Structure formats: C-alpha cells, structure tokens
Amino acid sequence: MSIVLIVAEAQPDGSVRKATLNAISAGKDLAQKAGAELHLVALGKDAAKLAKQAKNRVCACSFKCRM
C-alpha cells in the first residue's frame, strides 16, 4: 500500500504553523484519492502535543490515527 508522509515541526512555543496544517489537509486529501495511508512525523520539544494537534486535524475523517 502507498504511504503519504507529512513531517510536522513545532514552532518554538509548541504551536503548529498554518502551513503545516495546510500540508496535513493536503496530505489527507491525497491519501484519500490515492487509496494510501497518511503518516505524520511530529518533531519538536513536545512532539506529543504537536501530534495531538495534528491528530485532531486529520481524524475528522475516517483515517485511523495512532500516537
């Protein structure tokens, strides 16, 4: 199965950049169209917080999300 990979980096304050949220949304759409899995790598001092923010963005659809 194909994989769409998005790498998300946290800002110094731990927030997610708007461009990253746009990339996650585009990745979600691409994965749906291609029948692929969407994978997200969260980088930052508090990667769990970033992953949770991203998960909330992606899991509005039918994808399975794991942290």
C-alpha positions as CSV (number, residue, x, y, z in Angstrom):
1,M,0.0,0.0,0.0
2,S,1.2,3.5,-0.7
3,I,2.0,6.0,2.0
4,V,1.7,9.8,2.1
5,L,4.2,11.1,4.6
6,I,3.9,14.6,6.2
7,V,6.7,15.9,8.5
8,A,5.4,18.5,11.0
9,E,7.8,20.6,13.0
10,A,6.6,22.6,16.1
11,Q,7.3,26.2,16.5
12,P,9.4,27.3,19.5
13,D,6.2,27.9,21.5
14,G,4.9,24.4,20.6
15,S,2.2,25.6,18.2
16,V,1.7,24.3,14.7
17,R,2.3,26.6,11.8
18,K,-0.6,27.3,9.5
19,A,1.4,26.0,6.6
20,T,1.8,22.7,8.4
21,L,-1.9,22.4,8.9
22,N,-2.4,23.0,5.2
23,A,0.1,20.3,4.4
24,I,-1.7,17.9,6.7
25,S,-5.0,18.7,5.0
26,A,-3.5,18.3,1.5
27,G,-1.9,15.0,2.6
28,K,-5.2,13.7,3.9
29,D,-6.9,14.6,0.5
30,L,-4.1,13.0,-1.5
31,A,-4.1,9.8,0.6
32,Q,-7.9,9.5,0.2
33,K,-7.7,9.9,-3.6
34,A,-4.7,7.5,-3.9
35,G,-6.1,4.9,-1.5
36,A,-3.0,5.4,0.6
37,E,-2.2,5.6,4.3
38,L,-1.4,9.0,5.8
39,H,1.6,9.0,8.1
40,L,2.6,12.0,10.1
41,V,6.0,12.6,11.8
42,A,5.9,15.1,14.6
43,L,9.2,16.9,15.5
44,G,9.7,19.2,18.4
45,K,10.4,19.6,22.1
46,D,6.9,18.4,23.0
47,A,6.2,16.2,20.0
48,A,3.2,14.6,21.7
49,K,1.4,17.9,21.9
50,L,2.1,18.5,18.2
51,A,0.9,15.0,17.3
52,K,-2.3,15.6,19.2
53,Q,-3.0,18.9,17.4
54,A,-2.3,17.2,14.1
55,K,-4.4,14.1,15.0
56,N,-7.4,16.4,15.8
57,R,-7.0,17.9,12.3
58,V,-6.7,14.6,10.5
59,C,-9.1,12.4,12.5
60,A,-12.1,14.4,11.3
61,C,-12.1,11.9,8.5
62,S,-12.2,8.1,8.5
63,F,-8.5,7.5,8.9
64,K,-7.1,5.5,11.9
65,C,-4.8,7.7,14.0
66,R,-2.1,6.3,16.3
67,M,0.2,8.3,18.5
